[in-house]
């Protein structure tokens, strides 16, 4: 059953939820999910790298 927000807009289910039951998914759907999760990991790693660079720059600035 679809869910709706307070303004009547349909709330879409997330593409993946950690711990979700995977038994009903086909092999193709599971492979698609792996690709999606790898892309998300890359995105998160890029944000971490950006933040790490900012932290290193700040530490360098305040050490001198």
Protein Blocks (a to p, Z undefined) as FASTA:
>chain_A
ZZddfkopacdddfbdghiafklpcfklmmmmmmmmmmmmmmmmmmmmmmmmmmmmmmmm
mmZZ
